[in-house]
Amino acid sequence: MATVLITGAAGRVAGQLRPGLEGLDLRVTDRRDVQGWDGAEVVVGDLSDPAFAAKAVDGVDAVVHLAASPNPSAPWADLRSPNVDTVATVLDAALTAGVAKVVLATSVHVMGGYVRPGGALVDPSWPARPCCRYGATKAFAEAYGSVVAASGGTSVACLRLGLCRQAPTTTGNIAEWLAPADLRRLVRAALAAEVRYGVYFGVSANTRRLFDLSNARADLGYEPLLDSEVFADEMPPGPAGLCAVTHTARGPA
């Protein structure tokens, strides 16, 4: 990859990804001032504006789209513009510009309706079953990405990211933890892989993992190395389930 655009570059996940992007020519964008991206080309603007989105993707070989509202409890009014309208605008701009690849950050919340204590690993090929409005917006992003990938030369790899922090926050989210170092491995693997379209869980090699990583290993060559179990004894208790709106779930019949 010669030039890669990182959207949402002022956000927490982008900051954790940054050390894993050495050797790439980077352009970064956000609606606010961007810090910590020395050596990258910085463009500031609103990606919901088609003209700005076209400018942002012009001349790049790949896009890592992280820009979104990350709040699972946000109301629809706060989610529609950043998580629905903007993702469509960015994907359309990438397709029009002939960008070779989009790595699209979605979320494990897309499949949160299947999550239950002691349940089977959630298969990424099952139909989307979001646990909240936020998860529904990410399901839309995946569906729109599939349309774009089928429409022309732009491939789309959707990464269903878990909780990306240095450590889990409670026992309730040790199953969905994604270590920053594994985030970097996953994104670099997705940038290098030859896939037209796919959806992949982005979690670490957690002992109590709830999400099946088989296709991420097979298609992308993703091999997570870290395990949230090392934090288990020091984590405060927390409820299982991905967000405040959870469902008792079963796999599809």
C-alpha positions as CSV (number, residue, x, y, z in Angstrom):
1,M,0.0,0.0,0.0
2,A,1.5,3.3,-1.1
3,T,-0.9,5.8,0.6
4,V,-3.5,5.0,3.3
5,L,-6.2,7.3,4.6
6,I,-7.1,7.0,8.3
7,T,-10.5,8.6,9.2
8,G,-11.4,9.4,12.8
9,A,-7.7,10.1,13.4
10,A,-8.4,12.2,16.5
11,G,-10.2,9.3,18.2
12,R,-9.0,6.8,20.8
13,V,-8.9,3.7,18.5
14,A,-7.0,5.6,15.8
15,G,-4.5,6.6,18.5
16,Q,-4.0,3.0,19.5
17,L,-3.6,2.0,15.9
18,R,-1.0,4.6,15.0
19,P,2.2,2.7,16.1
20,G,1.2,-0.2,13.9
21,L,1.3,1.9,10.7
22,E,5.0,2.4,10.3
23,G,6.2,2.2,6.7
24,L,3.0,3.5,5.2
25,D,2.4,6.8,3.6
26,L,-0.4,8.3,5.7
27,R,-3.2,10.8,5.2
28,V,-5.3,11.4,8.2
29,T,-8.6,13.2,8.7
30,D,-11.1,14.2,11.4
31,R,-13.6,17.0,12.1
32,R,-11.3,18.3,14.8
33,D,-7.6,19.0,15.2
34,V,-5.4,15.9,14.8
35,Q,-2.4,15.4,17.1
36,G,0.1,12.6,17.3
37,W,0.4,11.9,13.6
38,D,3.8,13.3,12.8
39,G,4.8,12.7,9.2
40,A,1.2,12.2,8.0
41,E,-0.7,14.6,5.7
42,V,-3.5,16.0,7.8
43,V,-6.9,17.2,6.3
44,V,-9.6,18.5,8.7
45,G,-13.2,18.5,7.6
46,D,-16.6,16.7,7.8
47,L,-16.8,13.4,5.9
48,S,-20.5,13.7,5.7
49,D,-19.9,16.4,3.0
50,P,-19.5,14.5,-0.3
51,A,-17.1,17.2,-1.7
52,F,-14.8,16.8,1.4
53,A,-15.0,13.0,1.3
54,A,-14.0,13.1,-2.4
55,K,-11.0,15.3,-1.5
56,A,-10.0,13.1,1.4
57,V,-9.9,9.9,-0.6
58,D,-8.4,11.4,-3.8
59,G,-5.1,9.6,-4.7
60,V,-5.1,7.1,-1.8
61,D,-4.7,3.3,-2.3
62,A,-6.7,2.3,0.8
63,V,-9.0,3.7,3.5
64,V,-9.2,2.6,7.1
65,H,-12.5,4.1,8.2
66,L,-12.7,4.6,11.9
67,A,-14.7,7.8,12.1
68,A,-18.0,7.2,13.9
69,S,-20.0,7.8,17.1
70,P,-18.7,5.0,19.4
71,N,-21.4,5.2,22.0
72,P,-23.6,2.0,22.2
73,S,-26.2,3.8,24.3
74,A,-26.5,6.8,22.0
75,P,-30.0,7.6,20.6
76,W,-30.7,7.3,16.9
77,A,-30.5,11.1,16.4
78,D,-26.9,11.1,17.5
79,L,-26.0,8.0,15.4
80,R,-27.5,8.6,12.0
81,S,-25.2,11.2,10.6
82,P,-21.8,9.8,11.7
83,N,-22.6,6.0,11.5
84,V,-25.0,5.8,8.6
85,D,-24.9,8.8,6.3
86,T,-21.1,9.4,6.6
87,V,-20.2,5.8,6.1
88,A,-22.2,5.7,2.8
89,T,-20.6,9.0,1.7
90,V,-17.1,7.7,2.4
91,L,-17.7,4.3,0.7
92,D,-19.3,6.0,-2.4
93,A,-16.3,8.4,-2.6
94,A,-13.9,5.5,-2.4
95,L,-15.7,3.6,-5.1
96,T,-15.9,6.7,-7.4
97,A,-12.2,7.5,-6.9
98,G,-11.1,3.9,-7.6
99,V,-9.6,3.3,-4.2
100,A,-8.5,-0.3,-4.1
101,K,-9.5,-1.2,-0.5
102,V,-11.6,0.0,2.4
103,V,-11.0,-1.5,5.8
104,L,-14.2,-0.6,7.6
105,A,-14.4,-0.6,11.4
106,T,-17.7,-2.0,12.5
107,S,-18.4,-3.7,15.9
108,V,-19.1,-6.9,17.8
109,H,-22.4,-5.1,18.6
110,V,-23.6,-6.2,15.2
111,M,-23.9,-9.7,16.6
112,G,-24.6,-8.8,20.2
113,G,-28.0,-10.3,20.1
114,Y,-26.4,-13.8,20.0
115,V,-24.3,-13.3,23.1
116,R,-25.2,-15.2,26.2
117,P,-23.2,-16.6,29.1
118,G,-22.0,-20.1,28.3
119,G,-23.3,-19.9,24.7
120,A,-21.5,-21.2,21.6
121,L,-19.0,-19.1,19.8
122,V,-20.8,-16.6,17.6
123,D,-20.2,-17.4,13.9
124,P,-19.4,-14.4,11.7
125,S,-21.5,-15.9,8.9
126,W,-24.8,-15.8,10.9
127,P,-27.3,-13.1,10.0
128,A,-26.7,-9.8,11.8
129,R,-28.5,-9.6,15.2
130,P,-27.6,-6.2,16.8
131,C,-28.0,-5.7,20.5
132,C,-28.6,-1.9,20.2
133,R,-29.2,0.9,17.8
134,Y,-25.4,1.5,17.6
135,G,-25.0,-2.2,16.5
136,A,-27.8,-1.6,13.9
137,T,-25.9,1.3,12.4
138,K,-22.8,-1.0,12.1
139,A,-24.9,-3.7,10.4
140,F,-26.0,-1.1,7.9
141,A,-22.3,-0.2,7.3
142,E,-21.5,-3.8,6.6
143,A,-24.4,-4.2,4.2
144,Y,-23.5,-1.0,2.3
145,G,-19.9,-2.1,2.1
146,S,-21.1,-5.3,0.5
147,V,-22.9,-3.3,-2.2
148,V,-19.8,-1.2,-2.9
149,A,-17.6,-4.3,-3.1
150,A,-19.9,-5.8,-5.6
151,S,-20.2,-2.6,-7.7
152,G,-16.6,-2.2,-8.9
153,G,-12.9,-2.3,-8.0
154,T,-13.1,-1.4,-4.3
155,S,-12.8,-4.3,-1.9
156,V,-14.2,-4.0,1.6
157,A,-13.1,-5.8,4.7
158,C,-15.4,-5.2,7.7
159,L,-13.7,-5.6,11.1
160,R,-16.1,-6.1,14.0
161,L,-14.0,-4.6,16.7
162,G,-14.4,-5.4,20.4
163,L,-13.4,-3.3,23.3
164,C,-10.0,-1.8,22.3
165,R,-8.2,-0.6,25.4
166,Q,-5.0,-1.5,27.2
167,A,-7.0,-3.7,29.5
168,P,-10.6,-4.8,30.0
169,T,-12.7,-2.6,32.4
170,T,-14.8,-5.3,34.1
171,T,-15.2,-9.1,34.0
172,G,-18.2,-8.4,31.8
173,N,-16.1,-7.4,28.8
174,I,-13.0,-9.7,29.0
175,A,-14.6,-11.8,26.2
176,E,-14.7,-8.9,23.8
177,W,-11.4,-7.3,24.6
178,L,-9.1,-6.3,21.7
179,A,-5.6,-5.5,22.8
180,P,-4.1,-2.5,20.9
181,A,-1.3,-4.6,19.7
182,D,-3.8,-7.1,18.3
183,L,-5.7,-4.2,16.7
184,R,-2.6,-3.3,14.8
185,R,-2.0,-6.9,13.7
186,L,-5.6,-7.1,12.5
187,V,-5.6,-3.9,10.5
188,R,-2.3,-4.6,8.9
189,A,-3.5,-8.1,8.0
190,A,-6.7,-6.7,6.5
191,L,-4.7,-4.1,4.4
192,A,-2.5,-6.9,3.0
193,A,-5.2,-9.5,2.4
194,E,-6.7,-10.3,-1.0
195,V,-10.4,-10.4,-0.3
196,R,-13.3,-8.8,-2.2
197,Y,-15.6,-8.6,0.8
198,G,-15.7,-10.1,4.2
199,V,-16.8,-9.6,7.8
200,Y,-14.4,-10.5,10.6
201,F,-14.4,-10.4,14.4
202,G,-11.7,-8.2,15.9
203,V,-11.0,-9.6,19.4
204,S,-7.9,-10.9,21.0
205,A,-7.0,-14.5,21.8
206,N,-9.2,-14.5,24.9
207,T,-9.7,-17.7,26.9
208,R,-13.3,-16.7,27.4
209,R,-13.8,-15.5,23.8
210,L,-17.3,-15.5,22.5
211,F,-16.6,-14.7,18.8
212,D,-15.3,-17.1,16.2
213,L,-12.0,-16.0,14.6
214,S,-11.7,-18.8,12.1
215,N,-12.4,-16.8,9.0
216,A,-10.1,-13.9,10.2
217,R,-7.3,-16.4,10.5
218,A,-8.1,-18.1,7.2
219,D,-8.8,-15.0,5.0
220,L,-6.7,-12.4,6.6
221,G,-3.9,-14.3,8.3
222,Y,-4.9,-12.6,11.6
223,E,-3.2,-14.2,14.6
224,P,-4.0,-12.5,17.9
225,L,-1.4,-13.0,20.6
226,L,-2.9,-11.5,23.8
227,D,-5.4,-12.9,26.3
228,S,-7.7,-11.0,28.6
229,E,-7.5,-13.8,31.1
230,V,-4.3,-12.3,32.5
231,F,-6.5,-9.4,33.9
232,A,-9.3,-11.6,35.2
233,D,-8.3,-11.7,38.8
234,E,-8.0,-8.0,39.1
235,M,-11.1,-6.9,37.2
236,P,-14.1,-5.6,39.1
237,P,-17.3,-7.6,38.4
238,G,-19.5,-6.4,35.5
239,P,-22.6,-7.7,33.7
240,A,-22.2,-10.0,30.7
241,G,-23.5,-8.7,27.4
242,L,-22.2,-6.0,25.1
243,C,-24.3,-3.1,26.1
244,A,-27.3,-1.9,28.1
245,V,-29.7,-3.4,25.6
246,T,-29.1,-7.1,25.6
247,H,-31.2,-10.1,24.4
248,T,-31.4,-13.7,25.5
249,A,-30.1,-15.2,22.3
250,R,-29.8,-18.5,20.5
251,G,-28.0,-19.4,17.3
252,P,-30.1,-19.6,14.1
253,A,-32.1,-22.7,13.6
